[in-house]
């Protein structure tokens, strides 16, 4: 996974989180998080602070600060450039307003790093109906990004823009006393400089290693659609199971399926454990190739492994401990949480050029294994 993929994923979580609930404002709380991603020659680590506060009975605000230090010596970097370190800072401010059974949510996210600047605004409406058994939500997210380039710590004269739009619709339905079904639809539209300024495509040549690199060229527009379905069932012994499926397709001819299965089990009055397995499979983009036959063989060129065909499996688990409160009267409750995920990605058409082979196009397919850890404290006041 590239640093850009990590960035967009985190930003998306911040925007889509507004659609996750309705009818009740969040409790006053503070979260302190430390995260660590280590895999594929990339390490991303850093803290995050989240504060939620009710201003009145029907209005609440949320503020978040997130930073990470990225150290990259990935396959792309070591074969085409040099390893680097950089830091990213992200801040967000959001609100929720409750009017009867309708919740209005909105906010802004600002992220900055040496070669990328991102500003994102989002707004959503959520409505409970039919005796609070059904919830319908709609949301819109707009992003304005600036893409730059840094070479050996020096910012280059390279300025490109990206405009992103995202529409979301969701329906949650309580089926029985113990079961909940959620449906979501998401449409995305991006325009501008959509490729990574550091990546190159490779093509067959008469050089000593049998191939040479040329600059990637992407289409300037991309439109995607995603459908997801999630089912949760509460078991009679205080546990719950949940499963979900997500289908995605876009105008770059990528088609993806995601399957997730989870289990949550309280233990006693103070502990909760959970486990998750996630399977993801993706078809390659129409203009992607690990090795092109010659220079400028296509109008659009890409060798970004995130556009390749691959399968991934994530196995994860977490534990939550409710801390005993004995000293502070203003503290309602607090928890200590730890989560670990093991990610394994097997690429079907992206080759590891660092491993000796009989020639270009015969190298073994690349395999990425990553460890993701999160440790955080939560306090309700």
C-alpha positions in Angstrom: 0.0 0.0 0.0 1.3 3.5 -0.9 1.3 6.5 1.3 -1.4 8.0 -0.9 -3.6 5.0 -0.4 -3.2 5.2 3.3 -4.0 8.9 3.2 -7.2 8.6 1.2 -8.4 5.7 3.3 -8.1 7.6 6.5 -9.7 10.7 5.0 -12.6 8.5 3.7 -13.2 7.1 7.2 -13.5 10.6 8.6 -16.1 11.6 6.0 -18.2 8.5 5.9 -18.3 8.3 9.7 -21.0 10.9 9.7 -23.4 8.4 8.2 -22.9 5.7 10.8 -25.6 6.8 13.3 -28.6 9.0 13.8 -31.2 10.1 16.3 -28.8 10.3 19.2 -25.9 12.7 19.7 -22.6 11.3 20.6 -21.6 11.2 24.3 -18.9 13.6 25.5 -15.6 11.7 25.2 -11.9 11.9 24.5 -9.8 9.3 22.5 -6.0 9.1 22.5 -4.7 6.8 19.8 -1.3 5.5 18.7 -1.2 3.6 15.4 1.5 1.7 13.5 1.5 0.3 10.0 4.6 -1.8 8.9 4.7 -3.6 5.6 6.1 -3.6 2.1 9.0 -1.4 3.1 6.6 1.3 4.4 6.2 2.3 8.1 3.5 4.7 9.2 3.2 5.6 12.8 1.9 8.4 15.0 -0.7 9.7 17.5 -4.3 11.0 17.1 -6.5 12.9 19.5 -10.3 13.0 19.2 -12.6 15.2 21.4 -16.4 15.0 21.3 -18.5 17.6 23.2 -22.2 18.4 23.5 -22.7 22.1 23.5 -26.5 21.8 24.0 -28.9 18.9 24.1 -29.2 19.1 20.3 -25.8 20.3 19.2 -22.4 18.6 19.4 -19.0 19.3 18.0 -16.1 16.9 17.2 -12.4 17.9 16.8 -9.6 15.6 15.8 -5.8 15.9 15.3 -3.9 13.2 13.5 -0.3 13.0 12.6 2.0 10.3 11.2 5.6 9.8 10.3 6.0 7.9 7.0 9.3 6.0 6.3 9.3 4.5 2.9 11.7 2.0 1.2 9.0 0.2 -0.8 9.7 -1.8 -3.9 8.7 1.2 -6.1 11.0 3.5 -4.2 14.1 1.4 -4.1 13.9 0.5 -7.8 13.2 4.0 -9.1 14.3 6.5 -6.4 15.7 6.7 -2.9 14.1 6.0 0.5 12.5 9.0 2.2 10.9 10.2 5.5 8.2 12.7 5.8 5.4 13.7 8.2 1.8 14.4 7.6 -0.5 16.4 9.8 -4.3 16.3 9.6 -6.9 18.2 11.6 -10.7 18.1 11.4 -13.7 19.9 12.9 -17.2 18.6 12.7 -20.7 19.2 14.1 -24.0 17.3 14.6 -27.4 19.0 15.0 -30.4 17.0 16.2 -33.8 18.2 15.2 -36.5 15.7 16.3 -35.7 12.5 14.5 -33.4 14.2 12.0 -29.6 14.6 12.4 -27.6 17.0 10.4 -23.8 16.5 10.3 -21.0 18.3 8.6 -17.4 19.2 8.9 -14.0 20.0 7.3 -10.8 18.0 7.1 -7.4 19.6 6.4 -4.3 17.5 5.7 -0.8 18.7 4.8 2.5 17.1 4.0 5.5 18.3 2.0 4.2 17.1 -1.4 0.4 17.0 -0.8 -2.3 19.3 0.5 -5.9 18.2 1.0 -9.0 20.1 2.0 -12.3 18.1 2.4 -15.7 19.2 3.4 -18.7 16.9 4.1 -22.4 17.1 5.0 -25.0 14.5 5.7 -28.6 14.2 6.8 -30.0 11.2 8.7 -33.6 10.5 9.4 -35.3 7.9 11.8 -38.7 6.7 10.7 -41.3 3.9 11.1 -41.1 3.8 14.8 -37.3 4.3 14.8 -37.0 0.9 13.1 -35.6 2.4 9.9 -32.9 5.0 9.4 -32.2 6.7 6.0 -29.1 8.8 5.5 -27.7 10.8 2.6 -24.3 12.6 2.4 -22.0 14.5 0.1 -18.3 14.9 0.3 -16.1 17.4 -1.7 -12.3 17.4 -1.8 -9.8 19.9 -3.2 -6.3 18.5 -3.3 -2.9 19.9 -4.4 -0.2 17.5 -5.6 3.5 18.4 -5.4 6.8 16.7 -5.7 9.8 16.5 -3.5 13.3 15.4 -4.6 15.9 14.8 -1.8 14.0 17.0 0.6 13.7 19.9 -1.9 10.2 20.9 -3.1 10.1 20.8 -7.0 8.4 23.2 -9.3 5.5 20.8 -9.8 1.9 21.8 -9.0 -1.2 19.8 -10.0 -4.7 19.8 -8.6 -7.3 17.1 -7.9 -11.1 17.6 -7.5 -13.0 14.8 -5.7 -16.7 14.3 -5.1 -18.5 11.6 -3.2 -22.2 10.9 -2.8 -23.5 8.4 -0.2 -27.0 6.9 0.5 -27.7 4.4 3.3 -30.6 2.6 4.8 -30.5 0.7 8.1 -33.4 -1.6 9.1 -34.0 -3.3 12.4 -35.4 -6.7 11.3 -36.0 -8.3 14.6 -35.0 -7.6 18.2 -31.7 -9.2 17.6 -30.8 -8.4 13.9 -29.9 -5.3 11.9 -29.5 -5.0 8.1 -27.7 -2.0 6.5 -27.5 -1.1 2.8 -25.2 1.6 1.5 -24.6 3.0 -2.0 -21.6 5.3 -2.8 -20.7 7.1 -6.0 -17.3 8.8 -6.5 -16.0 11.2 -9.1 -12.4 12.4 -9.4 -10.9 14.9 -11.9 -7.4 16.2 -12.3 -3.9 14.7 -11.7 -4.8 11.3 -10.4 -1.5 9.4 -10.7 1.5 9.4 -8.3 4.2 11.8 -9.5 7.0 9.5 -8.3 5.9 6.3 -10.1 7.0 5.1 -13.5 5.9 2.4 -15.9 8.5 0.0 -17.3 8.8 -1.2 -20.9 11.0 -3.7 -22.7 14.3 -2.2 -24.0 17.8 -3.2 -25.1 19.4 -2.0 -21.8 21.5 -4.3 -19.7 18.6 -5.4 -17.5 16.2 -5.7 -20.4 13.8 -2.9 -19.5 13.6 0.9 -18.9 11.2 3.2 -17.2 8.9 6.0 -18.6 6.5 8.4 -16.8 3.1 7.1 -16.0 0.1 8.7 -17.7 -3.4 8.4 -16.2 -6.8 9.5 -17.5 -7.8 12.8 -15.9 -11.2 11.6 -14.8 -12.4 8.6 -12.8 -16.0 7.6 -11.7 -16.8 4.8 -9.4 -19.8 3.1 -7.8 -19.9 0.9 -4.7 -22.8 -1.2 -3.2 -22.5 -2.7 0.3 -24.7 -4.9 2.5 -24.0 -5.5 6.2 -25.9 -7.8 8.6 -25.5 -8.0 12.3 -27.1 -10.5 14.7 -27.0 -10.3 18.4 -26.6 -13.8 20.0 -28.5 -14.7 23.2 -25.3 -15.0 25.3 -24.3 -11.3 24.9 -22.2 -11.8 21.8 -22.8 -10.7 18.2 -21.7 -11.8 14.7 -21.7 -9.6 11.6 -21.0 -10.1 8.0 -20.7 -7.7 5.0 -20.2 -7.7 1.3 -19.1 -4.8 -0.9 -19.1 -4.5 -4.7 -17.1 -1.8 -6.5 -16.6 -0.9 -10.1 -15.3 2.2 -11.9 -14.5 3.7 -15.3 -10.9 2.4 -15.2 -12.3 -1.1 -15.5 -11.4 -2.0 -11.9 -13.9 -4.5 -10.4 -13.6 -5.5 -6.7 -15.4 -7.7 -4.2 -14.9 -7.4 -0.4 -16.2 -10.0 2.1 -16.0 -9.5 5.9 -16.9 -11.6 8.8 -16.7 -10.6 12.5 -17.4 -11.8 16.0 -17.7 -9.9 19.2 -17.8 -11.5 22.7 -18.0 -9.7 26.1 -16.2 -11.5 28.9 -17.5 -10.7 32.4 -18.3 -7.0 33.0 -15.0 -5.5 32.0 -13.7 -7.2 28.9 -14.7 -7.4 25.2 -12.8 -9.3 22.6 -13.5 -9.4 18.8 -12.1 -11.0 15.7 -12.4 -10.2 12.0 -11.5 -11.8 8.8 -11.6 -9.8 5.5 -11.1 -11.0 1.9 -10.6 -8.6 -1.0 -10.1 -9.3 -4.6 -9.6 -6.9 -7.5 -9.4 -6.9 -11.3 -6.6 -4.7 -12.8 -7.3 -1.3 -14.5 -7.7 -1.4 -18.3 -4.5 0.6 -18.9 -2.3 -1.1 -16.3 0.6 -3.4 -17.2 3.6 -4.7 -15.3 5.7 -4.6 -18.5 4.9 -2.7 -21.7 6.2 -4.0 -25.1 7.9 -0.7 -26.1 8.1 3.1 -25.3 4.8 4.9 -25.5 2.9 1.8 -26.4 -0.4 3.2 -25.1 -2.0 6.6 -24.5 -2.4 5.8 -20.8 0.3 3.9 -18.8 0.4 2.7 -15.2 2.5 0.3 -13.1 1.0 1.3 -9.7 0.4 -1.9 -7.9 -2.8 -0.5 -6.4 -4.2 -0.7 -10.0 -3.0 -4.3 -10.5 -5.0 -7.5 -10.0 -4.6 -8.9 -6.5 -6.2 -10.8 -3.6 -5.8 -9.8 0.0 -6.7 -11.4 3.3 -6.8 -9.6 6.6 -7.0 -11.4 10.0 -7.5 -9.2 13.0 -8.5 -9.1 16.6 -9.0 -6.6 19.4 -9.5 -6.4 23.1 -11.2 -3.7 25.2 -10.8 -3.4 28.9 -13.2 -1.2 30.9 -11.0 0.6 33.5 -12.2 0.8 37.0 -13.1 4.3 38.1 -12.3 5.0 41.7 -10.8 8.5 41.8 -12.5 11.1 39.5 -16.1 11.9 40.0 -16.4 13.7 36.6 -15.2 10.6 34.7 -18.2 8.4 33.8 -16.2 5.5 32.3 -13.0 4.8 30.4 -11.6 1.9 28.3 -8.2 0.7 27.1 -8.2 -0.8 23.7 -5.7 -2.7 21.5 -6.2 -4.0 18.0 -3.9 -6.0 15.7 -4.4 -6.8 12.0 -2.3 -9.0 9.8 -2.6 -8.1 6.1 -1.3 -10.3 3.2 -1.6 -9.2 -0.4 -0.8 -11.5 -3.3 -0.4 -9.7 -6.6 -1.4 -11.5 -9.9 0.4 -9.2 -12.4 2.8 -7.1 -10.5 6.3 -8.6 -10.4 9.1 -8.3 -7.8 12.0 -6.9 -10.0 14.5 -7.2 -7.1 14.5 -11.0 -7.3 16.8 -12.4 -10.0 15.0 -14.0 -12.9 15.6 -15.2 -16.5 14.5 -11.8 -17.9 11.8 -9.1 -17.8 8.4 -10.5 -17.3 9.6 -13.7 -15.6 10.1 -12.3 -12.1 7.9 -13.8 -9.3 4.8 -12.0 -8.4 5.1 -9.6 -5.5 3.7 -10.5 -2.1 3.2 -7.8 0.6 2.7 -8.7 4.3 1.9 -6.0 6.8 1.2 -5.6 10.5 -1.2 -2.9 11.7 -1.5 -2.1 15.4 -3.7 0.4 17.2 -3.6 1.2 20.9 -6.0 3.8 22.3 -7.6 5.1 25.5 -11.2 6.4 25.6 -12.8 8.4 28.3 -16.4 9.5 28.7 -17.1 12.5 30.9 
